[in-house]
Amino acid sequence: MPRYLSLIRIDENDNPGGPSDALMQRMGELIEEMTKAGVLLDTAGLTPSAQGSRVHYEGGQISVTDGPFTETKEVIGGYALMQAKDKAEALEWTQRFLRIHEPEWTVTCELREVMEG
């Protein structure tokens, strides 16, 4: 079965103060359901971009920039690695993840199939 990576994009500057207890409970329930269904291989949230670094390679040179990355509106706030029968199933799980958020959240998930081999 193919694997899919859902990159969870958020705007750190327009964050409603982090996930509520109710959202965390709904996430836990969905994660448990996905795990029991054999779909979820791994998931996690990421620390704020202020604690990260970007490593860039260009023209044979490497540069490192420490966060925060103010020039970027959206950052990757987390990920989910899923194994699904097809893209339609992976999209359905991704949509269910988005639907558990409160209306004040703005979240975008970029779903990509993992290349095998």
N, CA, C and O of each residue as an XYZ file, in Angstrom:
468
protein
N       0.839     -1.192      0.000
C       0.000      0.000      0.000
C       0.878      1.247      0.000
O       1.924      1.282      0.647
N       0.442      2.262     -0.729
C       1.246      3.491     -0.781
C       1.225      4.246      0.545
O       0.291      4.137      1.339
N       2.288      5.014      0.749
C       2.383      5.874      1.931
C       2.207      7.323      1.495
O       2.600      7.708      0.394
N       1.617      8.111      2.370
C       1.359      9.520      2.101
C       1.834     10.355      3.280
O       1.670      9.972      4.439
N       2.426     11.502      2.965
C       2.867     12.438      3.989
C       1.965     13.660      3.919
O       1.847     14.303      2.876
N       1.337     13.967      5.031
C       0.539     15.177      5.136
C       1.350     16.195      5.921
O       1.611     16.013      7.110
N       1.745     17.266      5.248
C       2.485     18.355      5.882
C       1.475     19.379      6.373
O       0.704     19.925      5.584
N       1.479     19.634      7.650
C       0.485     20.505      8.270
C       1.070     21.910      8.340
O       2.025     22.163      9.074
N       0.484     22.815      7.569
C       0.988     24.186      7.476
C       0.122     25.121      8.306
O      -1.106     25.085      8.232
N       0.787     25.960      9.099
C       0.079     26.954      9.912
C       0.787     28.292      9.773
O       1.954     28.354      9.385
N       0.069     29.360     10.095
C       0.654     30.698     10.162
C       0.945     30.973     11.628
O       0.021     31.188     12.412
N       2.215     30.969     12.006
C       2.589     31.181     13.404
C       2.196     32.558     13.923
O       2.017     32.738     15.127
N       2.060     33.537     13.017
C       1.707     34.893     13.422
C       0.205     35.064     13.637
O      -0.232     36.065     14.205
N      -0.576     34.100     13.189
C      -2.032     34.168     13.317
C      -2.519     32.900     14.009
O      -3.461     32.247     13.561
N      -1.852     32.573     15.113
C      -2.134     31.353     15.851
C      -3.073     31.684     17.006
O      -2.817     32.630     17.752
N      -4.157     30.922     17.168
C      -5.097     31.238     18.256
C      -4.596     30.848     19.644
O      -5.410     30.584     20.530
N      -3.293     30.804     19.857
C      -2.760     30.522     21.193
C      -2.461     29.062     21.452
O      -2.330     28.660     22.608
N      -2.353     28.286     20.442
C      -2.075     26.861     20.622
C      -3.356     26.062     20.729
O      -4.435     26.624     20.912
N      -3.236     24.750     20.613
C      -4.436     23.912     20.640
C      -5.103     23.899     22.011
O      -4.433     23.842     23.041
N      -6.428     23.952     22.006
C      -7.199     23.879     23.246
C      -7.177     22.442     23.769
O      -6.810     21.512     23.051
N      -7.571     22.279     25.017
C      -7.667     20.931     25.592
C      -8.660     20.083     24.803
O      -8.428     18.895     24.577
N      -9.780     20.703     24.381
C     -10.789     19.972     23.609
C     -10.225     19.515     22.266
O     -10.491     18.395     21.829
N      -9.438     20.386     21.605
C      -8.822     20.009     20.331
C      -7.827     18.872     20.541
O      -7.786     17.925     19.755
N      -7.035     18.963     21.591
C      -6.065     17.899     21.875
C      -6.777     16.566     22.134
O      -6.282     15.512     21.735
N      -7.918     16.609     22.791
C      -8.682     15.381     23.032
C      -9.201     14.811     21.712
O      -9.103     13.606     21.476
N      -9.756     15.674     20.848
C     -10.247     15.202     19.547
C      -9.101     14.646     18.709
O      -9.267     13.637     18.024
N      -7.932     15.302     18.757
C      -6.769     14.797     18.024
C      -6.375     13.427     18.537
O      -6.104     12.524     17.745
N      -6.338     13.260     19.849
C      -5.992     11.974     20.441
C      -6.940     10.873     20.005
O      -6.510      9.757     19.716
N      -8.239     11.183     19.957
C      -9.231     10.203     19.529
C      -9.046      9.835     18.065
O      -9.137      8.661     17.703
N      -8.783     10.840     17.211
C      -8.575     10.569     15.794
C      -7.287      9.778     15.577
O      -7.260      8.849     14.770
N      -6.233     10.134     16.283
C      -4.967      9.410     16.174
C      -5.159      7.952     16.580
O      -4.630      7.048     15.932
N      -5.912      7.724     17.649
C      -6.185      6.350     18.090
C      -6.971      5.587     17.025
O      -6.670      4.428     16.741
N      -7.970      6.230     16.440
C      -8.763      5.583     15.388
C      -7.908      5.254     14.170
O      -8.010      4.160     13.614
N      -7.070      6.193     13.757
C      -6.211      5.971     12.596
C      -5.190      4.874     12.866
O      -4.876      4.084     11.975
N      -4.673      4.822     14.082
C      -3.703      3.791     14.448
C      -4.362      2.414     14.434
O      -3.798      1.462     13.895
N      -5.554      2.305     15.026
C      -6.272      1.023     15.035
C      -6.638      0.565     13.630
O      -6.681     -0.635     13.359
N      -6.907      1.530     12.719
C      -7.241      1.204     11.334
C      -6.002      0.818     10.523
O      -6.118      0.383      9.378
N      -4.810      0.977     11.123
C      -3.575      0.635     10.419
C      -3.134      1.674      9.413
O      -2.285      1.398      8.566
N      -3.701      2.869      9.494
C      -3.399      3.933      8.538
C      -2.239      4.810      9.009
O      -1.351      5.145      8.224
N      -2.246      5.175     10.276
C      -1.264      6.125     10.789
C       0.035      5.428     11.159
O       0.054      4.548     12.019
N       1.116      5.824     10.506
C       2.439      5.263     10.792
C       3.202      6.130     11.778
O       3.935      5.613     12.621
N       3.036      7.454     11.681
C       3.729      8.371     12.577
C       3.088      9.746     12.452
O       2.596     10.110     11.384
N       3.092     10.501     13.526
C       2.601     11.881     13.506
C       3.238     12.644     14.650
O       3.589     12.064     15.677
N       3.385     13.951     14.466
C       3.915     14.792     15.530
C       3.731     16.250     15.157
O       3.664     16.605     13.980
N       3.652     17.086     16.176
C       3.724     18.518     15.988
C       5.189     18.931     16.060
O       6.025     18.199     16.589
N       5.485     20.091     15.532
C       6.865     20.585     15.526
C       6.981     21.825     16.402
O       6.010     22.562     16.578
N       8.168     22.053     16.949
C       8.410     23.252     17.748
C       8.293     24.485     16.846
O       8.391     24.360     15.625
N       8.087     25.660     17.418
C       7.976     26.886     16.615
C       9.227     27.131     15.772
O      10.322     26.690     16.121
N       9.047     27.838     14.665
C      10.161     28.105     13.757
C      11.271     28.911     14.434
O      12.417     28.867     13.986
N      10.955     29.641     15.495
C      11.973     30.398     16.230
C      13.043     29.472     16.805
O      14.165     29.906     17.067
N      12.703     28.215     16.998
C      13.651     27.242     17.538
C      14.318     26.408     16.449
O      15.110     25.514     16.745
N      13.998     26.701     15.187
C      14.529     25.911     14.072
C      15.639     26.627     13.322
O      15.991     27.767     13.623
N      16.172     25.931     12.348
C      17.189     26.477     11.451
C      16.893     26.013     10.039
O      16.332     24.937      9.831
N      17.271     26.826      9.080
C      17.192     26.443      7.670
C      18.608     26.286      7.151
O      19.470     27.137      7.369
N      18.826     25.189      6.465
C      20.118     24.922      5.850
C      19.900     24.986      4.339
O      19.092     24.237      3.791
N      20.620     25.880      3.671
C      20.419     26.144      2.245
C      21.708     25.819      1.489
O      22.806     26.156      1.930
N      21.549     25.160      0.344
C      22.687     24.824     -0.513
C      22.471     25.500     -1.859
O      21.436     25.319     -2.500
N      23.467     26.284     -2.282
C      23.393     26.949     -3.581
C      24.805     27.253     -4.065
O      25.639     27.755     -3.312
N      25.058     26.944     -5.320
C      26.351     27.246     -5.920
C      27.522     26.612     -5.187
O      28.616     27.174     -5.150
N      27.293     25.440     -4.605
C      28.352     24.741     -3.897
C      28.587     25.232     -2.476
O      29.484     24.740     -1.792
N      27.796     26.190     -2.027
C      27.956     26.759     -0.688
C      26.750     26.435      0.192
O      25.619     26.351     -0.288
N      27.007     26.258      1.475
C      25.951     26.003      2.448
C      25.831     27.206      3.367
O      26.831     27.750      3.836
N      24.595     27.614      3.619
C      24.342     28.676      4.597
C      23.292     28.175      5.586
O      22.416     27.383      5.238
N      23.401     28.649      6.812
C      22.462     28.286      7.876
C      21.829     29.566      8.401
O      22.522     30.529      8.731
N      20.488     29.561      8.472
C      19.736     30.690      9.016
C      18.911     30.190     10.183
O      18.135     29.245     10.043
N      19.077     30.820     11.332
C      18.276     30.460     12.492
C      16.929     31.165     12.432
O      16.819     32.278     11.919
N      15.896     30.497     12.968
C      14.551     31.053     13.008
C      14.453     32.162     14.039
O      15.392     32.353     14.811
N      13.367     32.889     14.080
C      12.155     32.665     13.287
C      12.330     33.167     11.859
O      13.208     33.980     11.570
N      11.489     32.672     10.991
C      11.569     32.999      9.570
C      10.450     33.977      9.238
O       9.400     33.588      8.728
N      10.685     35.236      9.531
C       9.643     36.261      9.431
C       9.183     36.490      8.003
O       8.067     36.963      7.788
N      10.011     36.166      7.028
C       9.625     36.375      5.632
C       8.629     35.328      5.151
O       8.078     35.457      4.058
N       8.394     34.305      5.944
C       7.500     33.230      5.562
C       6.197     33.337      6.331
O       6.193     33.427      7.558
N       5.087     33.327      5.595
C       3.787     33.402      6.259
C       3.437     32.052      6.879
O       3.064     31.993      8.051
N       3.550     30.969      6.116
C       3.194     29.645      6.617
C       4.450     28.835      6.913
O       5.446     28.917      6.194
N       4.381     28.053      7.987
C       5.458     27.128      8.325
C       4.847     25.750      8.534
O       3.638     25.625      8.730
N       5.673     24.727      8.492
C       5.201     23.376      8.763
C       5.101     23.225     10.280
O       6.103     23.308     10.990
N       3.892     23.005     10.762
C       3.641     22.891     12.191
C       3.587     21.462     12.676
O       3.587     21.209     13.881
N       3.540     20.515     11.737
C       3.478     19.108     12.094
C       3.366     18.259     10.846
O       3.411     18.766      9.726
N       3.219     16.963     11.052
C       3.109     16.044      9.924
C       2.367     14.791     10.363
O       2.245     14.496     11.551
N       1.880     14.070      9.370
C       1.316     12.738      9.591
C       1.767     11.859      8.441
O       1.597     12.214      7.274
N       2.339     10.717      8.771
C       2.735      9.734      7.766
C       1.701      8.619      7.803
O       1.519      7.958      8.826
N       1.024      8.418      6.668
C      -0.056      7.449      6.597
C       0.222      6.388      5.539
O       0.952      6.621      4.576
N      -0.367      5.236      5.739
C      -0.356      4.179      4.734
C      -1.821      3.915      4.402
O      -2.586      3.459      5.252
N      -2.206      4.203      3.166
C      -3.601      4.096      2.757
C      -3.700      3.302      1.464
O      -2.717      3.141      0.740
N      -4.904      2.809      1.186
C      -5.069      2.005     -0.033
C      -4.911      2.852     -1.290
O      -4.496      2.353     -2.337
N      -5.250      4.164     -1.178
C      -5.116      5.066     -2.313
C      -5.163      6.516     -1.826
O      -5.355      6.784     -0.640
N      -4.982      7.434     -2.766
C      -4.956      8.851     -2.417
C      -6.304      9.310     -1.856
O      -6.342     10.151     -0.958
N      -7.397      8.773     -2.369
C      -8.722      9.159     -1.893
C      -8.871      8.870     -0.398
O      -9.417      9.688      0.342
N      -8.387      7.711      0.044
C      -8.470      7.382      1.470
C      -7.587      8.322      2.297
O      -8.001      8.785      3.361
N      -6.379      8.603      1.814
C      -5.482      9.516      2.526
C      -6.094     10.923      2.607
O      -5.958     11.601      3.625
N      -6.762     11.354      1.541
C      -7.430     12.654      1.550
C      -8.569     12.680      2.570
O      -8.758     13.684      3.257
N      -9.317     11.602      2.673
C     -10.420     11.549      3.633
C      -9.900     11.686      5.062
O     -10.472     12.434      5.855
N      -8.827     10.976      5.401
C      -8.251     11.091      6.748
C      -7.739     12.503      6.989
O      -7.910     13.047      8.080
N      -7.110     13.103      5.980
C      -6.587     14.461      6.103
C      -7.729     15.450      6.340
O      -7.606     16.349      7.172
N      -8.825     15.292      5.625
C      -9.975     16.170      5.814
C     -10.575     15.992      7.203
O     -10.994     16.967      7.826
N     -10.620     14.773      7.687
C     -11.127     14.536      9.047
C     -10.247     15.238     10.074
O     -10.751     15.796     11.049
N      -8.933     15.213      9.858
C      -8.016     15.917     10.758
C      -8.325     17.415     10.772
O      -8.387     18.027     11.839
N      -8.517     17.998      9.601
C      -8.794     19.435      9.536
C     -10.128     19.782     10.200
O     -10.241     20.818     10.855
N     -11.126     18.932     10.036
C     -12.469     19.215     10.574
C     -12.524     19.237     12.106
O     -13.458     19.810     12.664
N     -11.565     18.639     12.794
C     -11.627     18.629     14.257
C     -11.160     19.959     14.859
O     -11.312     20.172     16.062
N     -10.601     20.847     14.050
C     -10.129     22.150     14.532
C     -11.291     23.115     14.738
O     -12.313     23.038     14.056
N     -11.111     24.026     15.697
C     -12.086     25.076     15.922
C     -12.071     26.048     14.741
O     -11.077     26.121     14.018
N     -13.166     26.799     14.536
C     -13.267     27.697     13.376
C     -12.206     28.794     13.326
O     -11.902     29.292     12.242
N     -11.630     29.188     14.472
C     -10.632     30.263     14.447
C      -9.276     29.821     13.906
O      -8.413     30.658     13.644
N      -9.081     28.520     13.737
C      -7.834     28.004     13.174
C      -7.834     28.143     11.659
O      -8.867     27.988     11.007
N      -6.666     28.437     11.111
C      -6.436     28.345      9.669
C      -5.309     27.344      9.489
O      -4.167     27.605      9.869
N      -5.633     26.206      8.911
C      -4.675     25.115      8.752
C      -4.766     24.608      7.322
O      -5.863     24.443      6.789
N      -3.624     24.362      6.701
C      -3.557     23.778      5.374
C      -2.711     22.521      5.455
O      -1.629     22.531      6.043
N      -3.197     21.444      4.871
C      -2.399     20.222      4.783
C      -2.023     19.979      3.332
O      -2.878     19.987      2.446
N      -0.760     19.767      3.104
C      -0.271     19.398      1.774
C      -0.049     17.892      1.790
O       0.798     17.398      2.535
N      -0.799     17.162      0.979
C      -0.717     15.707      0.949
C       0.133     15.278     -0.238
O      -0.133     15.651     -1.381
N       1.166     14.482      0.055
C       2.076     14.018     -1.000
C       2.326     12.522     -0.829
O       2.512     12.036      0.286
N       2.329     11.805     -1.944
C       2.657     10.381     -1.901
C       4.159     10.217     -1.763
O       4.931     10.922     -2.413
N       4.571      9.289     -0.917
C       5.984      9.004     -0.714
C       6.456      8.124     -1.866
O       5.849      7.092     -2.152
N       7.530      8.528     -2.521
C       8.087      7.727     -3.611
C       8.756      6.506     -3.038
O       9.554      6.612     -2.107
N       8.447      5.361     -3.573
C       9.028      4.102     -3.120
C      10.178      3.704     -4.038
O      10.154      3.962     -5.242
N      11.183      3.070     -3.441
C      12.272      2.519     -4.241
C      13.353      3.421     -4.505
O      14.318      3.048     -5.171
